[in-house]
């Protein structure tokens, strides 16, 4: 599981909203927390003195955040880094420097001391990072109005080996965080023909989807997971997944994306991409270990 939680900040209050979540997860997982702030590479015409000042301000800012976190967390497990360059690339580089790292960041942020739009940076990071990325919408809250909790995990499956590749990760995370697991299967039997024919096909497709998801539930139960169930939805997968996440309080949606190299790293699956952009609840994106380009 995760040994380090890497939290990119940009100086804004919105980006900092994930800090209590970082502490919560780190305490349960026994992980370290590392804060990172990337000062955008200055244009050539900007004096070096101003660039140095920006770095110093970033360093002061992160030291204050570390001091605040140390009041409720082991100081020895806290660290921070200031980098200068292209934010998304340096965040990914730092994350991939150590195995078992989770990138945790707000999916909506406004410019802070370094005038970064964390929302756009988050999008680039989740597109290309090989390490898991947990995106938390800045306004995600529990029904009581508190910070969102992680009580239920929603895992969409489409029958492919790619989607199923997250299951070992999901099993470990559910057991570590004591979460309920809900597998989701969506189907959309669009087929030209008469209404009678459509009803027959719809039933066949639904029965097939349910048999498949039931089999996965039983496999997970056999591996020791007790709180696992499933839901079947008819309709467009991304819409069904995001709607169900909203209806399921304190949930975390876990999805897989391609394990591609090179330029392929910048292409998410269409459903995963739609869920990331539309979800009002946290989404964990895990890149497949598939080595194909």
Rosetta blueprint (number, residue, H / E / L):
1 X L
2 X L
3 X L
4 X E
5 X E
6 X E
7 X E
8 X E
9 X L
10 X L
11 X L
12 X L
13 X H
14 X H
15 X H
16 X H
17 X L
18 X L
19 X H
20 X H
21 X H
22 X H
23 X H
24 X H
25 X H
26 X H
27 X H
28 X H
29 X H
30 X L
31 X L
32 X E
33 X E
34 X E
35 X E
36 X E
37 X E
38 X E
39 X E
40 X E
41 X L
42 X L
43 X L
44 X L
45 X L
46 X L
47 X L
48 X H
49 X H
50 X H
51 X H
52 X H
53 X H
54 X H
55 X H
56 X H
57 X H
58 X H
59 X H
60 X H
61 X H
62 X H
63 X H
64 X H
65 X H
66 X H
67 X H
68 X H
69 X H
70 X L
71 X L
72 X L
73 X L
74 X L
75 X H
76 X H
77 X H
78 X E
79 X E
80 X E
81 X E
82 X E
83 X E
84 X E
85 X E
86 X L
87 X H
88 X H
89 X H
90 X H
91 X H
92 X H
93 X H
94 X H
95 X H
96 X L
97 X L
98 X L
99 X L
100 X L
101 X E
102 X E
103 X E
104 X E
105 X E
106 X E
107 X L
108 X L
109 X L
110 X L
111 X L
112 X L
113 X L
114 X L
115 X L
116 X L
117 X L
118 X H
119 X H
120 X H
121 X H
122 X H
123 X H
124 X H
125 X H
126 X H
127 X H
128 X H
129 X L
130 X L
131 X L
132 X L
133 X E
134 X E
135 X E
136 X E
137 X L
138 X L
139 X L
140 X L
141 X E
142 X L
143 X L
144 X L
145 X L
146 X L
147 X E
148 X L
149 X L
150 X L
151 X L
152 X E
153 X E
154 X E
155 X E
156 X E
157 X L
158 X L
159 X L
160 X L
161 X H
162 X H
163 X H
164 X H
165 X L
166 X L
167 X H
168 X H
169 X H
170 X H
171 X H
172 X H
173 X H
174 X H
175 X H
176 X H
177 X H
178 X L
179 X L
180 X E
181 X E
182 X E
183 X E
184 X E
185 X E
186 X E
187 X E
188 X L
189 X L
190 X L
191 X L
192 X L
193 X L
194 X L
195 X H
196 X H
197 X H
198 X H
199 X H
200 X H
201 X H
202 X H
203 X H
204 X H
205 X H
206 X H
207 X H
208 X H
209 X H
210 X H
211 X H
212 X H
213 X H
214 X H
215 X H
216 X H
217 X H
218 X H
219 X H
220 X H
221 X H
222 X H
223 X L
224 X L
225 X L
226 X L
227 X L
228 X E
229 X E
230 X E
231 X E
232 X E
233 X E
234 X E
235 X L
236 X L
237 X H
238 X H
239 X H
240 X H
241 X H
242 X H
243 X H
244 X H
245 X H
246 X H
247 X H
248 X L
249 X L
250 X L
251 X E
252 X E
253 X E
254 X E
255 X E
256 X E
257 X E
258 X L
259 X L
260 X L
261 X L
262 X H
263 X H
264 X H
265 X H
266 X H
267 X L
268 X L
269 X L
270 X H
271 X H
272 X H
273 X H
274 X H
275 X H
276 X H
277 X H
278 X H
279 X L
280 X L
281 X L
282 X E
283 X E
284 X E
285 X E
286 X E
287 X E
288 X L
289 X L
290 X L
291 X L
292 X L
293 X L
